[in-house]
């Protein structure tokens, strides 16, 4: 399993998003950090790991590196779906022929992608199984989105959503839950037809919430916001791997089952709207329930698979803490409420991103928590 984590770059004096990722990337190792669509964003790529604790330490190490380099330039790093303070007219697309073509083709849609996400990869080497899983796991993507919800503010305004990034992202023509395909050949044919239509230019523009990766043998979760706290990424990664393990059994047992996607789209909207502070649509019953009940039920239902991977204690503990803490969106609103300053929200996001280390508790390597 591995993670791709996107970061915003902000000016620590003004707290505004700034298009300075390029100068920062010049100071970072190319095998771990890459440019993204916007000059205000960069991406960190973890190594693949079997153990969640190893993944957590890798993510924490990359955060420490990029934060340190940024601070030497008077810049800050924010891991969140959006940054509250941004001027869209000052932003620039990264110098790359592909990105420049996207700007030409999609115009305002491209310029408005001032958002960051977290992608989680779980290894599935069989392409047919990866396809089946990407469809079958669709109902479970909204609760994972709720756990990550960290984009309540957009261009200086409170949107009323826990994850407004989701609303921005869903404008792409290939975003959303993935339909069922009978074979890998059918899936590749669909991609070829979309490219031939001129609506997209390459396979990398298939932006489904869960998809077979375009470049590695994995199923990829793409729906989540970037998370200020590393432990939330670790929680989501552990849950997604367990969902994949259970999903493999389900697919083998009933390979032709089709998930009605209308309900999944509705549940995704609800998760983006409510985060952890309202109701979510129960993936099994299709009815509204308090977010804590849905998340707790998901964790308990995955217990055999979490135990098999050695993740039960860590993941169940992180889930309890996440529910007790509430979403990043709620914490951001609380930070704003204290003085009515969006700069305070940015400061909180900078601090949470900066404190993203991971270390054993009391020398016990079976128990990890974020470093202070």
Secondary structure as the mmCIF struct_conf table of DSSP 4:
data_model
#
loop_
_struct_conf.conf_type_id
_struct_conf.id
_struct_conf.beg_label_comp_id
_struct_conf.beg_label_asym_id
_struct_conf.beg_label_seq_id
_struct_conf.end_label_comp_id
_struct_conf.end_label_asym_id
_struct_conf.end_label_seq_id
STRN STRN1 UNK A 2 UNK A 11
TURN_TY1_P TURN_TY1_P1 UNK A 12 UNK A 14
STRN STRN2 UNK A 17 UNK A 17
BEND BEND1 UNK A 19 UNK A 19
HELX_RH_AL_P HELX_RH_AL_P1 UNK A 21 UNK A 25
TURN_TY1_P TURN_TY1_P2 UNK A 26 UNK A 27
BEND BEND2 UNK A 28 UNK A 28
TURN_TY1_P TURN_TY1_P3 UNK A 30 UNK A 32
STRN STRN3 UNK A 33 UNK A 35
BEND BEND3 UNK A 37 UNK A 37
STRN STRN4 UNK A 38 UNK A 38
TURN_TY1_P TURN_TY1_P4 UNK A 39 UNK A 40
STRN STRN5 UNK A 41 UNK A 45
HELX_LH_PP_P HELX_LH_PP_P1 UNK A 46 UNK A 48
BEND BEND4 UNK A 50 UNK A 51
HELX_RH_AL_P HELX_RH_AL_P2 UNK A 52 UNK A 71
TURN_TY1_P TURN_TY1_P5 UNK A 72 UNK A 74
STRN STRN6 UNK A 75 UNK A 78
BEND BEND5 UNK A 80 UNK A 81
BEND BEND6 UNK A 84 UNK A 84
HELX_RH_3T_P HELX_RH_3T_P1 UNK A 88 UNK A 90
STRN STRN7 UNK A 93 UNK A 93
BEND BEND7 UNK A 95 UNK A 95
HELX_RH_AL_P HELX_RH_AL_P3 UNK A 97 UNK A 106
TURN_TY1_P TURN_TY1_P6 UNK A 107 UNK A 107
HELX_RH_AL_P HELX_RH_AL_P4 UNK A 108 UNK A 111
TURN_TY1_P TURN_TY1_P7 UNK A 112 UNK A 112
STRN STRN8 UNK A 117 UNK A 123
HELX_RH_AL_P HELX_RH_AL_P5 UNK A 127 UNK A 136
TURN_TY1_P TURN_TY1_P8 UNK A 137 UNK A 137
HELX_RH_AL_P HELX_RH_AL_P6 UNK A 138 UNK A 148
STRN STRN9 UNK A 151 UNK A 151
STRN STRN10 UNK A 153 UNK A 154
TURN_TY1_P TURN_TY1_P9 UNK A 155 UNK A 156
STRN STRN11 UNK A 157 UNK A 158
BEND BEND8 UNK A 160 UNK A 160
BEND BEND9 UNK A 162 UNK A 162
STRN STRN12 UNK A 163 UNK A 163
HELX_RH_AL_P HELX_RH_AL_P7 UNK A 164 UNK A 169
TURN_TY1_P TURN_TY1_P10 UNK A 170 UNK A 171
BEND BEND10 UNK A 172 UNK A 172
TURN_TY1_P TURN_TY1_P11 UNK A 173 UNK A 174
STRN STRN13 UNK A 176 UNK A 176
HELX_LH_PP_P HELX_LH_PP_P2 UNK A 177 UNK A 180
BEND BEND11 UNK A 182 UNK A 183
HELX_RH_AL_P HELX_RH_AL_P8 UNK A 184 UNK A 197
TURN_TY1_P TURN_TY1_P12 UNK A 198 UNK A 198
BEND BEND12 UNK A 199 UNK A 199
BEND BEND13 UNK A 201 UNK A 202
HELX_RH_3T_P HELX_RH_3T_P2 UNK A 203 UNK A 205
STRN STRN14 UNK A 208 UNK A 208
BEND BEND14 UNK A 209 UNK A 209
STRN STRN15 UNK A 210 UNK A 212
BEND BEND15 UNK A 214 UNK A 217
STRN STRN16 UNK A 218 UNK A 225
HELX_LH_PP_P HELX_LH_PP_P3 UNK A 226 UNK A 226
BEND BEND16 UNK A 228 UNK A 229
HELX_RH_AL_P HELX_RH_AL_P9 UNK A 230 UNK A 253
BEND BEND17 UNK A 254 UNK A 254
TURN_TY1_P TURN_TY1_P13 UNK A 255 UNK A 256
HELX_RH_AL_P HELX_RH_AL_P10 UNK A 261 UNK A 274
TURN_TY1_P TURN_TY1_P14 UNK A 275 UNK A 276
BEND BEND18 UNK A 277 UNK A 278
STRN STRN17 UNK A 279 UNK A 281
TURN_TY1_P TURN_TY1_P15 UNK A 283 UNK A 285
BEND BEND19 UNK A 287 UNK A 287
STRN STRN18 UNK A 288 UNK A 290
HELX_RH_AL_P HELX_RH_AL_P11 UNK A 291 UNK A 301
TURN_TY1_P TURN_TY1_P16 UNK A 302 UNK A 302
HELX_RH_AL_P HELX_RH_AL_P12 UNK A 303 UNK A 308
TURN_TY1_P TURN_TY1_P17 UNK A 309 UNK A 310
HELX_RH_AL_P HELX_RH_AL_P13 UNK A 312 UNK A 325
HELX_RH_AL_P HELX_RH_AL_P14 UNK A 328 UNK A 339
BEND BEND20 UNK A 340 UNK A 340
HELX_RH_AL_P HELX_RH_AL_P15 UNK A 342 UNK A 354
TURN_TY1_P TURN_TY1_P18 UNK A 355 UNK A 355
STRN STRN19 UNK A 358 UNK A 361
TURN_TY1_P TURN_TY1_P19 UNK A 362 UNK A 363
STRN STRN20 UNK A 364 UNK A 370
#
